[in-house]
Amino acid sequence: MVHNLLEILRPYLFEIITRRNELKLKYHLNIAMTLLMVCSTASAEKVTTGEFVLDFDDAALLSLPTQIVNTSWFDETNSADKTGTHLRSSENPGCFIPEAYAFNVFGETISTPPTGLEERVPQASTFDYTGDPSTGTGVIGLAGIHMIGGAFAGSLSFGDYHLSYDATRVDNGAKGSGWILTNNVSFPAPTFDLTNVTTTIIDDTNFSLSGDVVLTATIAGMLLGEEGYDVGNFTFTTQPSTGDIARYSTKSKQLMIPAIKVDDKFFNIALTRVESETGQISLDLSCAKITNSTSKTMSEYDTTSGVVTIPTVEIRDTKGSLGEISSVQLKLVEGSNPLEFTVMKIGE
């Protein structure tokens, strides 16, 4: 009876087993297809926007045997048509030397690097990565050039930098992180190892870096310093640059505005804090120069009302940034000469 039942059920059992195997095969095939789709969507991200901020420690530079001081800064606009010789023979184009240099990324942020200029080899941005930025290849081209002077004749030009990752520099003599800033004007050379680097993944297509800036062996030898000597801090973000912002220095007592719109012109200005015998505090205009540089965080001066509106002011001391204040307004003191401003509003 049992034997007869098995004979009757055999075709159905065969069909059930076959169907189960087909379902198992389909299940594994679906998993494989899903994994394939996930892998195919993990594409490399190219870096064509952003800003690298180089914040030097002036005291650390001055403490080098060559007694280094920053003497001038040329952003992408002011450096676009100058050779190395022109840069070293030109005066600082603005009213002040910024306490932090903002280098914009070549690509979508600003136009492609200038070419055909003696001594200069600025780099186009070719960096791309997947997931972890330290797996990236290529370079991030940065625009801008600064000059240094010291206990030597003339000045040295640094800039047209590119930012890149080189695993062979991890834990080198400078205790590097692998991230390196390379000079491409006058003498192409690794200039600063970036150490104690913190990486922040902002979203699927953006990241930021921050940490210390130290001398490479090459530059340490040139400046008579030591490899790994800390000369400042840096931040980098792939997010679009908002442009250089206004800064107030507690050391110099200056409010430095990189670009302010007055009617249809743009000016680079410096205002110096002055305290009268009665204790009244004002800001006197100490310098104003026409500039071609602009900013997305543009300050404006209304010639009718005499009001200066500054979107953001960074407060700095000798150790760096203390924070930012949004929406500052100044009011012109009528009849003042030189022009004198009082603080009308701070904050929203």
C-alpha positions as CSV (number, residue, x, y, z in Angstrom):
1,M,0.0,0.0,0.0
2,V,2.8,2.3,1.0
3,H,4.8,1.3,-2.1
4,N,1.8,2.1,-4.3
5,L,1.3,5.5,-2.6
6,L,4.9,6.4,-3.3
7,E,4.5,5.5,-6.9
8,I,1.4,7.6,-7.2
9,L,3.1,10.6,-5.5
10,R,6.5,10.3,-7.2
11,P,5.7,12.7,-10.1
12,Y,4.3,15.3,-7.7
13,L,7.3,14.9,-5.4
14,F,9.6,15.5,-8.3
15,E,7.7,18.6,-9.3
16,I,7.8,20.0,-5.7
17,I,11.6,19.4,-5.4
18,T,12.2,21.0,-8.9
19,R,10.0,23.9,-8.0
20,R,11.8,24.4,-4.7
21,N,15.2,24.4,-6.4
22,E,13.9,26.9,-9.0
23,L,12.7,29.2,-6.1
24,K,16.1,28.9,-4.4
25,L,18.0,29.7,-7.6
26,K,15.7,32.7,-8.2
27,Y,16.3,33.9,-4.6
28,H,20.1,33.8,-4.9
29,L,19.9,35.4,-8.4
30,N,17.8,38.2,-6.9
31,I,20.5,38.8,-4.2
32,A,23.2,38.8,-6.8
33,M,21.4,41.3,-8.9
34,T,20.8,43.5,-5.9
35,L,24.5,43.5,-5.0
36,L,25.4,44.2,-8.6
37,M,23.0,47.2,-8.7
38,V,24.4,48.5,-5.4
39,C,28.0,48.2,-6.7
40,S,27.1,49.9,-10.0
41,T,25.6,52.9,-8.2
42,A,28.7,53.5,-6.0
43,S,30.4,56.0,-8.4
44,A,33.4,58.2,-7.8
45,E,32.8,61.8,-6.7
46,K,34.8,64.5,-8.4
47,V,36.0,67.6,-6.4
48,T,35.5,70.8,-8.4
49,T,34.1,73.1,-5.7
50,G,35.2,74.3,-2.3
51,E,37.7,76.3,-0.4
52,F,41.0,75.7,1.4
53,V,41.7,78.2,4.3
54,L,45.3,78.5,5.4
55,D,45.5,80.1,8.8
56,F,49.2,80.9,9.6
57,D,50.5,81.3,13.2
58,D,52.4,84.5,12.7
59,A,54.4,84.0,15.9
60,A,55.5,80.6,14.8
61,L,56.7,81.9,11.5
62,L,58.6,84.7,13.1
63,S,60.3,82.3,15.5
64,L,62.0,80.5,12.6
65,P,65.7,81.3,12.2
66,T,64.8,83.1,9.0
67,Q,62.1,85.2,10.8
68,I,59.3,84.7,8.3
69,V,56.6,87.3,7.9
70,N,53.7,87.4,5.4
71,T,54.1,90.3,3.1
72,S,51.3,90.1,0.5
73,W,48.3,88.1,-0.7
74,F,46.9,87.8,-4.3
75,D,43.6,85.9,-4.7
76,E,42.5,84.3,-7.9
77,T,41.5,87.6,-9.4
78,N,44.6,89.6,-8.5
79,S,47.0,86.8,-9.4
80,A,45.3,85.7,-12.7
81,D,47.5,87.8,-15.0
82,K,50.8,88.0,-13.1
83,T,54.1,86.1,-13.6
84,G,56.2,85.1,-10.7
85,T,58.4,88.1,-11.2
86,H,55.4,90.4,-11.3
87,L,54.1,89.0,-8.1
88,R,57.3,89.5,-6.2
89,S,57.7,93.1,-7.5
90,S,54.1,94.1,-6.8
91,E,52.8,95.6,-3.6
92,N,50.0,93.9,-1.7
93,P,46.9,94.8,-3.8
94,G,44.6,95.3,-0.8
95,C,44.5,97.5,2.3
96,F,45.7,94.6,4.5
97,I,47.2,91.1,4.5
98,P,44.4,88.7,5.5
99,E,45.0,86.8,8.7
100,A,43.7,83.7,6.9
101,Y,44.2,82.9,3.2
102,A,41.2,81.5,1.4
103,F,42.1,79.5,-1.7
104,N,39.2,78.6,-4.0
105,V,39.1,75.3,-5.9
106,F,39.6,75.3,-9.7
107,G,36.5,73.9,-11.5
108,E,33.0,74.9,-10.8
109,T,33.9,77.3,-8.0
110,I,36.2,79.4,-10.2
111,S,37.4,79.3,-13.8
112,T,40.2,77.0,-15.0
113,P,43.8,77.8,-14.0
114,P,45.7,80.6,-15.9
115,T,48.3,79.3,-18.3
116,G,51.5,80.6,-20.0
117,L,52.6,82.6,-17.0
118,E,56.4,82.4,-16.2
119,E,57.2,80.3,-13.1
120,R,53.6,79.3,-12.5
121,V,52.1,75.9,-13.0
122,P,48.6,76.0,-11.3
123,Q,46.8,72.7,-11.4
124,A,43.4,71.8,-12.7
125,S,41.3,69.7,-10.2
126,T,41.4,66.0,-11.1
127,F,40.7,64.5,-7.7
128,D,38.0,61.9,-7.4
129,Y,37.1,59.4,-4.6
130,T,34.6,56.8,-3.5
131,G,33.4,56.9,0.1
132,D,36.6,57.6,2.0
133,P,38.4,60.7,0.6
134,S,41.8,59.2,1.5
135,T,41.2,56.6,-1.2
136,G,41.0,59.4,-3.8
137,T,43.4,59.9,-6.7
138,G,44.4,63.1,-8.5
139,V,44.8,66.6,-7.1
140,I,42.6,69.5,-6.0
141,G,43.8,72.6,-7.7
142,L,43.7,75.8,-5.6
143,A,43.9,79.5,-6.7
144,G,45.9,82.2,-4.9
145,I,49.4,83.2,-4.1
146,H,51.1,84.7,-1.0
147,M,54.5,86.2,-0.5
148,I,56.8,85.8,2.5
149,G,59.8,87.8,3.6
150,G,62.4,87.5,6.4
151,A,66.0,87.6,7.3
152,F,67.0,87.3,3.6
153,A,67.0,89.5,0.5
154,G,63.8,89.8,-1.5
155,S,60.7,87.7,-1.1
156,L,59.6,84.1,-1.8
157,S,56.3,83.3,-3.5
158,F,54.1,80.4,-2.5
159,G,50.8,79.3,-4.0
160,D,49.1,77.8,-7.0
161,Y,48.9,75.0,-4.5
162,H,47.3,71.6,-5.0
163,L,45.9,69.4,-2.3
164,S,46.3,65.6,-2.6
165,Y,46.6,62.4,-0.6
166,D,49.8,60.4,-0.6
167,A,49.8,57.2,1.6
168,T,53.6,57.2,1.6
169,R,53.6,60.3,3.7
170,V,51.6,58.8,6.6
171,D,53.7,58.9,9.8
172,N,56.7,60.3,7.9
173,G,59.3,62.6,9.6
174,A,56.6,65.3,9.9
175,K,54.1,62.8,11.4
176,G,52.0,63.4,8.3
177,S,48.4,62.2,7.7
178,G,49.0,61.6,4.0
179,W,47.3,64.8,3.0
180,I,49.9,67.2,1.5
181,L,49.8,70.8,0.1
182,T,52.2,71.3,-2.8
183,N,53.6,74.6,-4.1
184,N,53.4,75.2,-7.9
185,V,54.9,78.7,-8.3
186,S,58.7,79.4,-8.6
187,F,59.7,76.0,-7.3
188,P,57.2,73.1,-7.4
189,A,57.7,71.2,-4.1
190,P,55.8,69.5,-1.3
191,T,55.3,72.5,1.1
192,F,53.1,71.6,4.0
193,D,52.3,68.2,5.5
194,L,48.8,68.3,7.1
195,T,48.7,66.6,10.5
196,N,46.1,65.7,13.2
197,V,43.6,65.7,10.4
198,T,39.9,65.3,11.2
199,T,37.7,64.2,8.3
200,T,34.0,64.9,8.2
201,I,31.7,63.3,5.7
202,I,29.0,65.9,5.1
203,D,26.8,64.0,2.6
204,D,27.2,61.6,-0.3
205,T,29.1,64.1,-2.4
206,N,30.8,66.4,0.1
207,F,33.4,66.2,2.9
208,S,35.6,68.5,4.9
209,L,39.1,68.3,6.5
210,S,40.7,70.3,9.3
211,G,44.0,70.0,11.2
212,D,47.5,71.4,11.6
213,V,49.9,72.7,8.9
214,V,53.6,71.7,9.4
215,L,56.7,72.2,7.4
216,T,57.9,69.4,5.0
217,A,61.5,68.4,5.0
218,T,62.0,70.4,1.8
219,I,60.6,73.7,3.1
220,A,62.1,73.2,6.5
221,G,65.6,73.0,4.9
222,M,64.9,76.2,3.0
223,L,63.7,78.2,6.0
224,L,66.3,76.7,8.4
225,G,63.5,75.1,10.5
226,E,62.7,71.5,11.4
227,E,60.6,69.0,9.5
228,G,57.1,68.8,11.2
229,Y,57.4,72.4,12.7
230,D,53.8,73.6,13.2
231,V,53.1,76.9,11.4
232,G,49.3,77.1,11.7
233,N,45.9,75.4,11.0
234,F,43.8,74.7,8.0
235,T,40.2,73.9,7.0
236,F,39.0,72.5,3.7
237,T,35.5,71.9,2.4
238,T,34.2,70.6,-0.9
239,Q,31.1,72.7,-0.5
240,P,30.9,75.8,-2.7
241,S,32.8,78.8,-1.4
242,T,30.9,81.8,0.0
243,G,33.9,84.0,-0.5
244,D,36.2,85.8,1.9
245,I,34.4,87.3,4.9
246,A,35.0,90.4,7.0
247,R,37.3,89.9,9.9
248,Y,38.0,91.9,13.1
249,S,41.4,91.4,14.7
250,T,41.7,92.1,18.4
251,K,45.5,92.3,17.9
252,S,45.5,95.1,15.3
253,K,42.1,96.5,16.3
254,Q,41.2,96.5,12.6
255,L,38.0,95.6,10.9
256,M,39.1,94.2,7.5
257,I,36.5,94.0,4.7
258,P,37.8,92.2,1.6
259,A,35.0,93.6,-0.7
260,I,32.3,96.2,-0.1
261,K,29.9,97.5,-2.8
262,V,29.6,101.3,-3.1
263,D,27.2,102.2,-5.9
264,D,28.6,100.3,-8.9
265,K,32.2,99.9,-7.6
266,F,33.9,97.5,-5.2
267,F,36.4,98.4,-2.5
268,N,38.8,96.6,-0.2
269,I,38.8,98.6,3.1
270,A,40.2,98.7,6.6
271,L,38.6,100.4,9.6
272,T,40.6,101.0,12.7
273,R,39.0,101.0,16.2
274,V,39.5,104.3,18.0
275,E,38.5,105.2,21.5
276,S,38.0,108.9,22.4
277,E,38.9,110.5,25.7
278,T,35.2,110.2,26.8
279,G,35.3,106.4,26.1
280,Q,33.2,106.6,22.9
281,I,34.3,103.9,20.5
282,S,34.3,104.4,16.7
283,L,35.8,102.8,13.6
284,D,37.8,105.2,11.4
285,L,38.4,104.5,7.7
286,S,42.2,103.9,7.5
287,C,42.4,102.6,3.9
288,A,40.2,102.1,0.8
289,K,41.4,100.6,-2.5
290,I,39.3,99.7,-5.6
291,T,39.3,96.0,-6.1
292,N,38.2,93.6,-8.8
293,S,37.6,90.9,-6.2
294,T,34.0,90.2,-5.1
295,S,32.4,88.0,-2.5
296,K,29.1,86.1,-2.2
297,T,28.9,87.5,1.3
298,M,29.2,91.0,-0.1
299,S,29.2,94.0,2.3
300,E,27.4,97.1,1.1
301,Y,27.5,100.9,1.8
302,D,24.4,102.9,1.2
303,T,25.6,106.4,0.2
304,T,22.1,107.8,0.9
305,S,21.7,106.6,4.5
306,G,25.4,106.3,5.3
307,V,24.8,102.7,6.6
308,V,27.3,99.9,6.1
309,T,25.8,96.4,6.1
310,I,28.2,93.5,6.8
311,P,26.6,90.0,6.5
312,T,29.2,88.2,8.7
313,V,32.2,89.3,10.8
314,E,34.7,86.8,12.1
315,I,36.4,87.8,15.4
316,R,40.0,86.8,15.7
317,D,42.8,87.0,18.2
318,T,46.5,85.9,18.0
319,K,45.5,82.3,18.3
320,G,42.9,82.3,15.5
321,S,39.1,82.5,15.2
322,L,37.0,83.2,18.3
323,G,33.7,82.9,16.4
324,E,31.5,84.8,14.0
325,I,28.8,87.5,14.3
326,S,26.0,87.7,11.7
327,S,24.5,91.0,10.4
328,V,26.6,94.0,11.6
329,Q,25.6,97.5,10.6
330,L,27.7,100.7,10.9
331,K,26.6,104.3,10.6
332,L,28.6,107.1,9.1
333,V,29.2,110.0,11.5
334,E,28.0,113.0,9.4
335,G,30.8,115.5,8.6
336,S,33.6,113.3,9.9
337,N,37.0,113.5,8.2
338,P,38.5,110.9,8.0
339,L,35.3,109.0,7.7
340,E,34.2,107.7,11.0
341,F,31.6,105.0,11.7
342,T,29.8,104.0,14.9
343,V,28.3,100.5,15.5
344,M,24.5,100.7,14.8
345,K,23.5,97.1,15.1
346,I,25.0,93.7,15.9
347,G,23.0,90.5,15.2
348,E,19.7,89.8,13.6
